[in-house]
Amino acid sequence: MQTKYTTKEQIEEMRQEILLEKQKMSQGRKENRQIIGFTLKMGGKVIFWTVIFLLLLTVVSVNKAKNRGEIPGILGFHLFVVESGSMEPTLNIGAVILCRKPKEPNNLIVNDIVTFKDLSGHIITHRIIEVVVDERITAYRTKGDNPKNSADRELLTSDRVVAVFIGKIPLT
């Protein structure tokens, strides 16, 4: 059996082929990185401008609602700031609460925390302590969680319910 040897020229030719293939692969990776970088950059710009547009839309929507005398909200959700101690210790003064418009204001239950307009137009957040069912209407007796409070004198009707409590936003 005859042994074959590789010549120096053949080895150099193979090295050149390998070097050429490495350069091609490197160029391909570089192009891929440029494409990915461009895509990420454009995606970031699209997200940024979408957020800016949504914020502007929100500001316009809130201003329109305020001008019409309505309570501003976004997609049925509202933010309220607790301004009195009537719901302490559950909700302290200054707490920001997230509420949603109720799907069925006639189907609220005891222990739901609701934000509503009283007969004089003030916005109040209290807990439902009793559901009063009449043959004509369903109403709710409400009370603040503060132990010093007594039950509210006027019954709450479903047409004055603005929102149902979802949670407290921890800003402090």
C-alpha positions as CSV (number, residue, x, y, z in Angstrom):
1,M,0.0,0.0,0.0
2,Q,1.3,3.4,-1.0
3,T,1.2,6.3,1.5
4,K,0.0,9.6,0.2
5,Y,1.5,12.9,1.4
6,T,-0.1,16.3,1.2
7,T,2.2,18.9,-0.4
8,K,2.8,22.3,1.0
9,E,0.9,23.9,-1.9
10,Q,-2.1,21.7,-1.2
11,I,-2.1,22.7,2.5
12,E,-1.8,26.4,1.6
13,E,-4.7,26.0,-0.9
14,M,-6.8,24.4,1.9
15,R,-5.9,27.1,4.3
16,Q,-7.0,29.7,1.7
17,E,-10.4,27.9,1.2
18,I,-11.0,27.7,5.0
19,L,-10.1,31.4,5.4
20,L,-12.4,32.4,2.5
21,E,-15.3,30.4,4.1
22,K,-14.6,32.0,7.5
23,Q,-14.8,35.4,5.9
24,K,-18.1,34.5,4.2
25,M,-19.6,33.3,7.5
26,S,-18.3,36.3,9.3
27,Q,-19.9,38.6,6.7
28,G,-23.2,36.8,7.0
29,R,-23.2,37.1,10.8
30,K,-22.4,40.8,10.5
31,E,-25.3,41.3,8.1
32,N,-27.6,39.3,10.5
33,R,-26.5,41.5,13.4
34,Q,-27.2,44.6,11.3
35,I,-30.7,43.4,10.4
36,I,-31.5,42.5,14.0
37,G,-30.1,45.8,15.2
38,F,-32.2,47.7,12.7
39,T,-35.3,45.7,13.6
40,L,-34.9,46.3,17.3
41,K,-34.2,50.0,16.7
42,M,-37.4,50.4,14.6
43,G,-39.4,48.3,17.0
44,G,-38.3,50.5,19.9
45,K,-39.3,53.6,17.9
46,V,-42.7,52.1,17.1
47,I,-43.3,51.2,20.8
48,F,-42.2,54.7,21.9
49,W,-44.5,56.5,19.6
50,T,-47.4,54.2,20.4
51,V,-46.9,54.9,24.1
52,I,-46.8,58.7,23.3
53,F,-49.9,58.5,21.2
54,L,-51.8,56.5,23.9
55,L,-50.7,59.0,26.6
56,L,-51.9,62.0,24.5
57,L,-55.2,60.1,23.8
58,T,-55.6,59.6,27.5
59,V,-55.0,63.2,28.3
60,V,-57.6,64.3,25.7
61,S,-60.1,61.7,26.9
62,V,-59.7,62.8,30.5
63,N,-60.1,66.5,29.7
64,K,-63.2,65.8,27.6
65,A,-64.8,63.8,30.4
66,K,-64.0,66.6,33.0
67,N,-65.4,69.2,30.7
68,R,-68.7,67.2,30.4
69,G,-68.8,66.9,34.2
70,E,-68.1,63.2,34.1
71,I,-65.6,61.1,36.1
72,P,-62.6,60.4,33.9
73,G,-61.7,56.8,33.2
74,I,-59.9,54.7,30.7
75,L,-61.5,51.5,29.3
76,G,-63.9,51.4,32.2
77,F,-61.2,51.8,34.9
78,H,-60.9,54.8,37.2
79,L,-58.3,56.1,39.7
80,F,-59.5,57.8,42.9
81,V,-57.7,59.4,45.8
82,V,-59.1,58.8,49.2
83,E,-59.6,62.2,50.8
84,S,-61.2,61.4,54.2
85,G,-60.6,58.9,57.0
86,S,-64.0,57.2,56.6
87,M,-62.4,54.0,55.2
88,E,-59.5,53.8,57.6
89,P,-57.9,51.4,58.4
90,T,-58.7,49.7,55.0
91,L,-57.9,52.8,52.9
92,N,-55.9,55.6,54.5
93,I,-56.1,59.3,53.5
94,G,-54.1,59.9,50.3
95,A,-54.3,56.3,49.1
96,V,-54.8,55.9,45.4
97,I,-57.4,53.2,44.5
98,L,-58.1,51.5,41.2
99,C,-61.8,50.8,40.5
100,R,-63.7,49.5,37.5
101,K,-67.1,50.3,36.2
102,P,-69.4,47.5,37.4
103,K,-70.8,45.2,34.7
104,E,-74.0,44.6,36.7
105,P,-74.6,47.4,39.2
106,N,-77.8,45.6,40.3
107,N,-75.8,42.5,41.4
108,L,-73.4,44.0,43.9
109,I,-73.0,42.1,47.2
110,V,-72.3,42.7,50.8
111,N,-68.6,43.6,51.4
112,D,-68.1,45.1,48.0
113,I,-66.3,48.5,48.2
114,V,-68.0,50.9,45.8
115,T,-67.4,54.4,44.7
116,F,-70.7,56.3,44.2
117,K,-72.2,59.7,44.0
118,D,-74.4,60.7,47.0
119,L,-77.6,62.7,46.5
120,S,-75.7,66.0,46.7
121,G,-73.2,64.9,44.0
122,H,-70.2,64.2,46.2
123,I,-68.1,61.1,45.3
124,I,-67.8,58.7,48.1
125,T,-66.1,55.3,48.6
126,H,-67.7,53.0,51.2
127,R,-68.4,49.3,51.7
128,I,-71.8,47.7,51.1
129,I,-73.1,46.4,54.4
130,E,-76.6,45.4,53.4
131,V,-78.5,44.7,50.2
132,V,-82.1,46.0,50.4
133,V,-84.4,44.3,47.9
134,D,-87.8,45.9,47.2
135,E,-90.3,44.7,44.7
136,R,-89.3,47.6,42.5
137,I,-85.7,48.2,43.1
138,T,-82.5,46.9,44.6
139,A,-80.6,49.3,46.9
140,Y,-77.5,49.1,49.1
141,R,-76.8,50.3,52.6
142,T,-73.2,51.6,52.8
143,K,-70.8,52.5,55.6
144,G,-67.1,53.5,55.9
145,D,-64.8,51.0,57.5
146,N,-63.8,53.4,60.2
147,P,-65.3,52.0,63.5
148,K,-66.4,55.5,64.4
149,N,-68.7,55.7,61.4
150,S,-72.4,54.8,61.4
151,A,-74.2,53.5,58.3
152,D,-74.9,56.1,55.6
153,R,-78.4,57.6,56.0
154,E,-79.4,57.4,52.3
155,L,-79.7,54.1,50.5
156,L,-77.5,53.7,47.4
157,T,-79.3,52.9,44.2
158,S,-77.5,51.2,41.3
159,D,-77.8,54.3,39.0
160,R,-75.4,56.2,41.3
161,V,-72.7,53.5,41.5
162,V,-69.6,54.8,39.6
163,A,-67.2,52.0,40.2
164,V,-66.3,48.9,42.2
165,F,-63.0,48.7,44.1
166,I,-60.2,46.5,42.6
167,G,-57.2,47.4,44.6
168,K,-55.0,50.0,46.2
169,I,-52.0,51.3,44.3
170,P,-49.0,51.4,46.6
171,L,-47.5,54.9,46.0
172,T,-46.4,55.5,49.5
